[in-house]
């Protein structure tokens, strides 16, 4: 691989990491409250409201059912409104975050539902309100699952960011398409695949280590 291609590879890796981290943080900040809302408003939840639960669940399922490549194109007007352009790394963060948020919300919901009901009832019996239950029971007890789910979301975002490269979003996907596929440079394609494998394995390893430290069962 030439020095120029190596420089392009490093730059593309930085762009992929930026897209993944930025959209991942947004999905965590927005998705966790959605997951909490789904659990809290479910039947028997700490703030039961089936109308809100079904409406929120319907919206989340609607976004999750749209293939990412279609969502990527459909959100171009919104992306232009927010970022000012539909091309580039920053523009890709908008659809990536919107796609990842409902995905992570469902993962967080599953982890939160596994919290021991007896702990919730105990806090209620001591006079704890809904916010106390969320802060002292739900989130701390579900934290290993929340972190594990966030790790899976980051790995999924890496694959989605590569797909976003098909429409000029930059990153490793764009490099693989423009040089590895369109110019038939096999060495570039192999290098991109190798970097993606290392990146995914590294994130998964870090996530697993953090989960092991948080899980005291």
C-alpha positions, 0 to 999 in steps of 0.5 A: 500500500502506498503512503498516500493510500495509508494516509487515506486509510488513517483519515477514513478510520478517524471519520468512522470513529467520529461517526460511530462515537457521536451517533452512539452518544446521541443514541445513548442519551436519547435511547435510554430515556425511551427505554425507561419510558417503555418499562415505566408505562408498561402494564404493571410499571411504576407509571403505568399508561398503556396509551403512551406505551403503545404509542411510543412503542409504535413509533419506535417499531416504525423507525426500526422497521425501515432499512437503514439505506432507505432511512439514510435517503429519506432523512436527507432534507432533515440532514440538510436542515440540521447540518447544512449539507447531505454529504460528509461525515457530520451529515452521516451522524444525523441518520446514524443517530436517528437509526440507532436511538430506537434500536438502543431503546429496545435493547435498554428496555430488555435489560431494564425489564430483567430487574428484580421486581422485589427490589422495586416493591421494596423501594415502593414500600419504603416510600420511594417515588418513581424517580427514586426507583429509576435512579436507585434501582432500575438503572443501577441494577440494569447497568451491566445489560445497558452497557452490553447493549450499548456495545452492541449498538456501537458495533452495529453503528460501525457497519451502518457507517460503512454503508453510509459511505455509499452516498459520500459520507466518508469513512472506511466504507467510502474508501472501500467503495471508491478505491477497493471496489470502483478502482479494483484495488484489492489491497485497499479492500483487504486493509479496510476489512482488516481495520474494521475487524480490529475496530469491532473486536476492540470495542467488543473487548472493551465493552465486555471488560466493562460489563464484567467489572459492573456485574457483581452477581 
